[in-house]
Amino acid sequence: MLIEPSDEDIRRERNKARELRKTRWWQNRIAAGRCHYCNAQVAPKELTLDHVVPLIRGGRSTRGNCVAACKACNSKKQSLLPLEWAEYLESFRE
């Protein structure tokens, strides 16, 4: 059973994400200008930080859970888990 994170937990993780965006690691991630999800070439300044497992679903702001995504993919993915996102994408291929 999944326990929903508290508002305080989410606030803390969002602050961690803001700090993560300031790191050299993040700068290197966005330098290539590629969206993790659609592989589109995007200007590095246009990439957003996306949590693969969303904060609202218990994800954390760690290097292993954060990827660079274009705004379109990030908006479409919202709070979907990786399996749910894959199913969403597969529905377009059919």
C-alpha positions as a Markdown table, in Angstrom:
| # | Residue | x | y | z |
|---|---|---|---|---|
| 1 | Met | 0.0 | 0.0 | 0.0 |
| 2 | Leu | 1.4 | 3.4 | -1.0 |
| 3 | Ile | 1.4 | 6.1 | 1.6 |
| 4 | Glu | 0.8 | 9.5 | 0.1 |
| 5 | Pro | 3.5 | 12.0 | 1.0 |
| 6 | Ser | 2.6 | 14.9 | 3.2 |
| 7 | Asp | 2.5 | 18.5 | 2.0 |
| 8 | Glu | 5.7 | 19.0 | 4.0 |
| 9 | Asp | 7.4 | 16.1 | 2.4 |
| 10 | Ile | 6.5 | 17.4 | -1.1 |
| 11 | Arg | 7.7 | 20.9 | -0.2 |
| 12 | Arg | 11.0 | 19.5 | 1.1 |
| 13 | Glu | 11.5 | 17.5 | -2.1 |
| 14 | Arg | 10.7 | 20.5 | -4.3 |
| 15 | Asn | 13.3 | 22.5 | -2.4 |
| 16 | Lys | 15.8 | 19.7 | -3.0 |
| 17 | Ala | 15.0 | 19.8 | -6.8 |
| 18 | Arg | 15.6 | 23.5 | -6.9 |
| 19 | Glu | 19.0 | 22.9 | -5.3 |
| 20 | Leu | 19.7 | 20.0 | -7.7 |
| 21 | Arg | 19.1 | 22.3 | -10.7 |
| 22 | Lys | 22.0 | 24.5 | -9.5 |
| 23 | Thr | 24.5 | 21.7 | -9.6 |
| 24 | Arg | 27.1 | 20.8 | -12.2 |
| 25 | Trp | 25.4 | 17.4 | -12.6 |
| 26 | Trp | 22.2 | 19.1 | -13.8 |
| 27 | Gln | 24.1 | 21.5 | -16.1 |
| 28 | Asn | 25.8 | 18.5 | -17.7 |
| 29 | Arg | 22.4 | 16.7 | -18.1 |
| 30 | Ile | 20.8 | 19.5 | -20.0 |
| 31 | Ala | 23.9 | 20.5 | -22.0 |
| 32 | Ala | 23.1 | 17.8 | -24.6 |
| 33 | Gly | 19.6 | 19.4 | -25.1 |
| 34 | Arg | 17.8 | 16.0 | -25.3 |
| 35 | Cys | 14.4 | 15.2 | -23.8 |
| 36 | His | 14.6 | 12.0 | -21.8 |
| 37 | Tyr | 11.1 | 10.9 | -23.1 |
| 38 | Cys | 10.8 | 11.9 | -26.7 |
| 39 | Asn | 14.5 | 12.3 | -27.5 |
| 40 | Ala | 13.8 | 15.7 | -29.2 |
| 41 | Gln | 16.6 | 18.2 | -29.6 |
| 42 | Val | 15.7 | 21.1 | -27.3 |
| 43 | Ala | 17.5 | 24.2 | -26.3 |
| 44 | Pro | 19.0 | 23.5 | -22.8 |
| 45 | Lys | 17.2 | 26.4 | -21.3 |
| 46 | Glu | 13.9 | 24.9 | -22.5 |
| 47 | Leu | 14.4 | 21.6 | -20.7 |
| 48 | Thr | 12.6 | 21.0 | -17.4 |
| 49 | Leu | 13.5 | 18.8 | -14.5 |
| 50 | Asp | 11.0 | 15.9 | -14.3 |
| 51 | His | 10.7 | 13.3 | -11.5 |
| 52 | Val | 10.5 | 9.9 | -13.1 |
| 53 | Val | 8.5 | 8.8 | -10.1 |
| 54 | Pro | 6.5 | 11.9 | -9.3 |
| 55 | Leu | 6.7 | 13.5 | -5.8 |
| 56 | Ile | 3.0 | 13.1 | -5.3 |
| 57 | Arg | 3.4 | 9.3 | -5.9 |
| 58 | Gly | 6.3 | 9.0 | -3.4 |
| 59 | Gly | 9.3 | 9.9 | -5.6 |
| 60 | Arg | 12.3 | 11.8 | -4.4 |
| 61 | Ser | 14.5 | 14.6 | -5.7 |
| 62 | Thr | 17.6 | 12.4 | -6.4 |
| 63 | Arg | 19.9 | 12.1 | -9.4 |
| 64 | Gly | 18.4 | 8.7 | -10.1 |
| 65 | Asn | 14.9 | 10.0 | -10.2 |
| 66 | Cys | 15.3 | 13.3 | -12.0 |
| 67 | Val | 15.6 | 13.6 | -15.8 |
| 68 | Ala | 15.6 | 16.4 | -18.3 |
| 69 | Ala | 12.4 | 16.7 | -20.2 |
| 70 | Cys | 10.9 | 19.0 | -22.8 |
| 71 | Lys | 8.0 | 21.1 | -21.5 |
| 72 | Ala | 5.5 | 19.2 | -23.7 |
| 73 | Cys | 6.5 | 15.7 | -22.3 |
| 74 | Asn | 6.7 | 17.0 | -18.8 |
| 75 | Ser | 3.2 | 18.5 | -19.0 |
| 76 | Lys | 1.7 | 15.3 | -20.6 |
| 77 | Lys | 3.4 | 13.0 | -18.1 |
| 78 | Gln | 2.1 | 14.9 | -15.1 |
| 79 | Ser | 2.0 | 12.4 | -12.2 |
| 80 | Leu | 2.2 | 9.2 | -14.2 |
| 81 | Leu | 4.5 | 6.4 | -13.0 |
| 82 | Pro | 7.0 | 5.0 | -15.6 |
| 83 | Leu | 4.7 | 2.0 | -16.5 |
| 84 | Glu | 1.7 | 4.3 | -16.8 |
| 85 | Trp | 3.6 | 6.6 | -19.1 |
| 86 | Ala | 4.8 | 3.7 | -21.3 |
| 87 | Glu | 1.1 | 2.5 | -21.6 |
| 88 | Tyr | 0.1 | 6.1 | -22.5 |
| 89 | Leu | 2.7 | 6.3 | -25.2 |
| 90 | Glu | 1.8 | 2.8 | -26.5 |
| 91 | Ser | -1.8 | 3.8 | -26.9 |
| 92 | Phe | -0.7 | 6.2 | -29.7 |
| 93 | Arg | 1.2 | 3.5 | -31.6 |
| 94 | Glu | -1.9 | 1.2 | -32.0 |
